[in-house]
Amino acid sequence: MALINYVTQVQFGDGSVDLLQDECTRLGIHRPLIVTDEGIQQAGLLERIQRVLDHPAAVFTRTPPNPNEGAVREAVAFYQSQQCDGVIALGGGSPIDLAKGVAVSVAHPGPLRQFAVIEGGMSRITSATAPVIAIPTTAGTGSEVGRGAILILDDGRKVGVLSPHVVPKLAICDPELTLGLPARMTAATGIDAIAHCMETFMAPSFNPPADGIALDGLRRAWAHIETAVNEPSNREARTNMMSASMQGALAFQKGLGCVHSLSHSLGGLNPSLHHGTLNAILLPAVIRFNAQADTMVKDDKLARMAQAMNLPAGQDVADAMQALTKRLNLPTGLGELGITSAMFDDIIKGALADHSHKTNPIDASANDYRQLLECSL
């Protein structure tokens, strides 16, 4: 039996951020906390948001690159001290995921681990969760329409806090906010969107709507990522990348796989590692590994991805992925990021415990993960 659920409301298009005050009013948010980071503030995007609001909002800018339980506690205390009644998340996946953690924690006291899906936490998250409006400034994670937040616990584990109640009440996807995004960040976040579309499509569970959304997202991202990197003011490319990012996250309700179980584990061990960059490195090896899965063969999934990517006849999907990463000047090996084989045992332990491990088309063993890491080193 399959559960298929798409419930997020999205305002999409250039200038859609101007609807923010109207949407706050509609959702009954009168004293929002804006969760963002210092880079967004320095880029002038926070000021852009503040001009739209009728009244000054409380602002939390101390979002770490990989949000953690300590930052959640700090932001929750500030939310409560300011008597806020909702959260506006502004930024990439980190501020949006932190905002989701805040929204859960202000309504459900206790350590964050009790809400991790691998700890059975989904059922503990209720409709009392504070409302979130998510405004992405990158085109990658798609967290603005996702049902989960990826957060690092006090014990070092990088976990998913998942629930239908975690889905933002509204996503405002304004491609104009991504026009100033640097080339390397555009590339790394764009590959993250591609990874979401590919892994979702490869996941074996039955969800044809997710498959269709993922393939169209892959088509858009593959066709436009290099233009977005090389021509940062190209509005068509930015619009298609933002759509691909959103589509990847709409689709990955179906499940992800070994790319994300490994990248989540690596991010927990070293929070300075960029999630999208890790996905770019890991994708080729995982695609080759998954190619042998019964569902991949039966449904001709590699050929269907190749078609969405508009690859020449006979070109290997994994090879094309690796070539794109090189063209985007992103690292192609984990060794370039300081990862060594001595770290493999800890990485594998985290990957086996990650929620994305369970939805890969092949049930990867510890030895399988070791081989994937060796191929990606």
Secondary structure, 3 states (H helix, E strand, C coil): CCCCCCCCEEEECCCHHHHHHHHHHHHCCCCEEEECEHHHHHCCHHHHHHHHCCCCCEEECECCCCCEHHHHHHHHHHHHHCCCCEEEEEECHHHHHHHHHHHHHCCCCCCHHHHCHHHCHHHHCCCCCCCEEEEECCCCCCHHHCCEEEEECCCCCEEEEECHHHCCCEEEECHHHHCCCCHHHHHHHHHHHHHHHHHHHHCCCCCHHHHHHHHHHHHHHHHHHHHHHHCCCCHHHHHHHHHHHHHHHHHHHHCCCHHHHHHHHHHHHCCCCCHHHHHHHHHHHHHHHHCCCHHHHHCCHHHHHHHHCCCCCCCCHHHHHHHHHHHCCCCCCHHHHCCCHHHHHHHHHHHHHCHHHHHCCCCCCHHHHHHHHHHHC
